[in-house]
Amino acid sequence: MMKKRITAAVTAFATVFTAVPIMGAITVSAANEPVQMEYIDRGTVAIKTGASVYLSWRLLGTEEYDTAFDVYRGSEKIATVSDSTNYTDTT
């Protein structure tokens, strides 16, 4: 009886982990350009911190590190961020 439980657990373990992609693998297209590995959005987060609002977002793997981002409050552009993927809005 114990042997069947162990076999079932090993089989379930193998089934689950063979379906999981290897994290950290680099995918390159035929033209040697990066390919988006996951279909995720910008993942924008806004957190109120006292009198300000902290904004954070993702830099996607297909983007260059020197990418600049325009930050808007409603339809008004309030900043251009080119050195990070976060901004603190103090107004």
C-alpha positions as CSV (number, residue, x, y, z in Angstrom):
1,M,0.0,0.0,0.0
2,M,2.8,2.5,0.8
3,K,4.5,1.7,-2.5
4,K,1.5,2.9,-4.4
5,R,1.3,6.1,-2.5
6,I,4.9,6.9,-3.2
7,T,4.6,6.0,-6.9
8,A,1.5,8.2,-7.2
9,A,3.2,11.1,-5.5
10,V,6.3,10.8,-7.7
11,T,4.1,10.6,-10.8
12,A,2.1,13.6,-9.7
13,F,5.3,15.5,-9.0
14,A,6.8,14.6,-12.4
15,T,3.6,15.6,-14.2
16,V,3.4,19.0,-12.5
17,F,7.1,19.9,-12.9
18,T,7.5,18.8,-16.5
19,A,4.8,21.3,-17.5
20,V,6.6,24.2,-15.8
21,P,8.9,26.2,-18.1
22,I,12.5,26.7,-17.0
23,M,12.7,30.2,-15.5
24,G,15.6,32.4,-16.6
25,A,15.9,30.9,-20.1
26,I,16.7,33.4,-22.8
27,T,14.7,33.1,-26.0
28,V,16.2,34.6,-29.2
29,S,14.5,34.9,-32.6
30,A,16.1,34.0,-35.9
31,A,17.1,37.6,-36.3
32,N,18.9,37.5,-32.9
33,E,16.4,39.9,-31.4
34,P,14.8,39.3,-27.9
35,V,11.4,37.8,-27.9
36,Q,8.8,38.5,-25.2
37,M,8.7,35.4,-23.0
38,E,5.6,36.2,-21.0
39,Y,2.6,38.1,-22.1
40,I,2.3,40.5,-19.2
41,D,1.3,44.1,-19.1
42,R,3.1,47.0,-17.5
43,G,2.0,46.0,-14.0
44,T,1.5,49.6,-12.8
45,V,1.1,50.0,-9.1
46,A,0.2,53.3,-7.2
47,I,0.6,53.5,-3.4
48,K,-0.4,56.5,-1.4
49,T,2.4,57.3,1.0
50,G,1.4,60.2,3.3
51,A,1.2,63.3,1.1
52,S,2.5,61.7,-2.1
53,V,1.7,58.8,-4.4
54,Y,4.4,56.3,-5.3
55,L,4.1,54.8,-8.8
56,S,6.0,51.7,-10.0
57,W,5.9,49.7,-13.2
58,R,7.7,46.9,-15.1
59,L,10.4,47.3,-17.7
60,L,9.6,44.5,-20.2
61,G,12.4,42.1,-21.3
62,T,12.1,43.3,-24.9
63,E,12.8,47.0,-24.0
64,E,16.1,48.7,-23.8
65,Y,17.4,49.9,-20.4
66,D,17.4,53.5,-21.6
67,T,13.6,53.6,-22.3
68,A,11.9,56.8,-21.1
69,F,8.3,56.9,-19.7
70,D,5.9,59.8,-19.7
71,V,3.8,59.9,-16.5
72,Y,0.3,61.4,-16.8
73,R,-2.2,62.5,-14.2
74,G,-5.5,62.3,-16.1
75,S,-4.7,63.9,-19.4
76,E,-1.9,66.1,-18.1
77,K,1.7,65.0,-18.5
78,I,3.5,65.5,-15.2
79,A,6.9,63.9,-15.7
80,T,9.2,62.0,-18.0
81,V,11.2,59.2,-16.3
82,S,14.3,57.9,-18.0
83,D,16.4,56.6,-15.2
84,S,14.0,54.1,-13.4
85,T,10.7,52.4,-13.4
86,N,9.2,54.4,-10.6
87,Y,8.1,57.9,-9.8
88,T,6.8,59.7,-6.7
89,D,4.1,62.3,-7.3
90,T,4.2,64.8,-4.5
91,T,1.3,66.9,-5.7
